[in-house]
Amino acid sequence: MSDFAKTQCPYCGVGCGLEVLPPAMPGKAVKRDEEGNPIWQARGDRAHPSSKGMVCVKGGSIGDALDKDRLLYPMVRDSLKDDFRRISWDEAYDLIAQKIKGAIATKGPDSVCMYGSGQFQTEDYYTAQKLIKGCIGTNNFDANSRLCMSSAVAGYIQSFGSDGPPACYEDLEETDCAFLIGTNTADCHPIIFNRLTKHLKKSRGTLIVVDPRRTKTAEKATLHLAIKPGSDMMLLNGIAHLLIKWGKVDQGYIESCTEGFADYVEVVKHYPPDVVAEACGISPQHLAAAARLWAKSKRVLSLWSMGVNQSTEGTAKCRTIINLHLMTGNIGRPGAGPFSLTGQPNAMGGREAGGLAHILPGYRVVMNPEHRAAVEQVWKLPEGSIRPEPGLAAWDMILGLESGDVDVFWVAATNPAVSMPDIDRTKKALEKSPFTICQDAYYPTETTEYSHLILPAAQWGEKTGVMTNSERVVTLCKSFKRARGQAKADWKIFAEVGRRLGFEAQFDAEATSADVYAEFVSLTEGRLCDMSGLSHVRLAGGPIQWPMPVEATEATAVDRFDKRLYTDGRFLTASGRAQFAKFHHKGLAEPPNPDYPFVLTTGRLYGHWHTLTRTGRIKRINKMHPGAFLEIHPRDAADLGFEADEVVEVRSPRGKVRLPLLITKAISPGTVFVPMHWGFLWADDMEANALTHSEVCPISKEPELKACAVALSKVVPEPAEVELVQESLFARLGRSVRAVVGAR
Ligand code: SF4
């Protein structure tokens, strides 16, 4: 083990470089967490090209929770009512193999599902694809990235012929107009926001922010468009309408590099400014101002994340953002391009490794016979082993449990008992599961409460592997501490199960993570995401951006590819041209109505990460964000007779929560906001997804987690119910942790 490790932050997709220092540094006292574990110190890595030494509170505090509440041994129980009992790894592997074989024998391979995570390293993702899609013979592998950015993937594939964001972080410092839609970048991708705002301030560039809330991002905007939730397509088509009307399009680019523009012109004719402004709830002047900024700027960079992607129109929105870039020629140049930001540290690596139910390694798709054949060959499997139909997407897996079609549900490094929509329905489906495996570093999580077998996973810092961040920069994340208890790397667990199922030739017992990575990059050769020139050895010298073909050096790769994709105006579609999309506005799947008159929107807070599995165990972050709340406009609060800090009930057709009020003009009248982090382990009645619905984008299958209709009413709180969340949280954890200690 080295004394000092360079790695990538394992939280958001910005992928900042971190340096991790051991607890015992010469001349300094060892800091310890509440359980007495020594705390590793993390700081920004100045040499990392993506973050240049910057780091936010999440990255800076990660050392505080590496050893707390760790799951140390495999444990099993016969039913969800029973207590867990410790078993050996050998018994756990045999049990998994037996359950998978049984499920295949009775219902076929599609009765087995794996639900993975953007927290995986690329080696974990890749090994899971080989096991599930190749050896077991079902495409039922999906990841929590489905809930996060699958609309962006679908948008890129349909518009450009391939996944892959065209821009890079240097564009943050080259743009003269940043168009941020559906992203609270200041809170959720803070280091990107720092780089962007520093540049815009210095260069006097403009920042357009489209968000129903006046977030910290919107506070910095030159122009904030507080549109009504669900009106994004109106706005995007409305901006296109004005650009075409004013003749502010790049005719040369449209003619030589794209197809379908004439059809799109027909669509946007239906979006005149008065209609659009009314539908969006903004003034026609503000709409025109946004279009003027697009028209006059030489380099427009669009950034978006879940506010766009988590929608029943998610793919349509991504493609229409891309339309604006194609029609103005704002792509493939410094400072310009459509740029989706990934929520998770290795969501990009997951896309490269085939980590969704419709894709295969190397930006391939399961429906393409040549793609399947290429992968089968490398996996040493007979032709026809990989199925041609996409497998179950995340929400479809829950429906499969509900209907009894799924017999084995294997969850790894994620927490669907909090993050799935319509959480009461999700929990009922999990209760019906004949056999759920939960592989996680921590115990308890909400999902372990619904599991039959729990497996201790080595977490970040305890295994060596690779991650790719939002700008396609690949970082080798080295192991710097021993795994706790009997925890193992996820990919090793998948490989051993593969061997127990009889696939010794596919999963070499002697293979290292470097070997697994080498096999993976061989499958990227000649593809857009060509990483055939990368290896653990080469990445040990520092992070490298792809494309990086086998013969390239960093200098020749930049010469050949620039740092951006599509610089030559050629795309990976059949014709080599980018495709204009022609989508009309549809709006929210569940608009407000007399019974549920408010639109609820959900989102993230600066300090917390996803479902609190790690950040919920960090004191300084809990102090910053002790609990969930309901943001409401003062006018709505007054109309309902609500007062500041009062606890109110929020109901949707699916469930209810009770939350303290935060009355603020930062939110528009008619809209309310709840942060999504809190599950039942951490607080009572604060689960945002008790309210959300499960409608998905028909193309990307991403659920519309961002909006649903709710009603609000007063509740009379009992004294016990208003205790500090912080206190109830530690009491709750204390009980759970004792349960684990007793089991050791
Ligand atoms: Fe980690 Fe994202 Fe914060 Fe960077 S911005 S330190 S990647 S959480």
Boltz pocket constraint, residues with backbone or C-beta under 6 A from the ligand:
constraints:
  - pocket:
      binder: B
      contacts: [[A, 9], [A, 10], [A, 11], [A, 12], [A, 13], [A, 14], [A, 15], [A, 16], [A, 51], [A, 54], [A, 55], [A, 56], [A, 57], [A, 58], [A, 59], [A, 60], [A, 188], [A, 189], [A, 190], [A, 191], [A, 192]]
      max_distance: 6.0
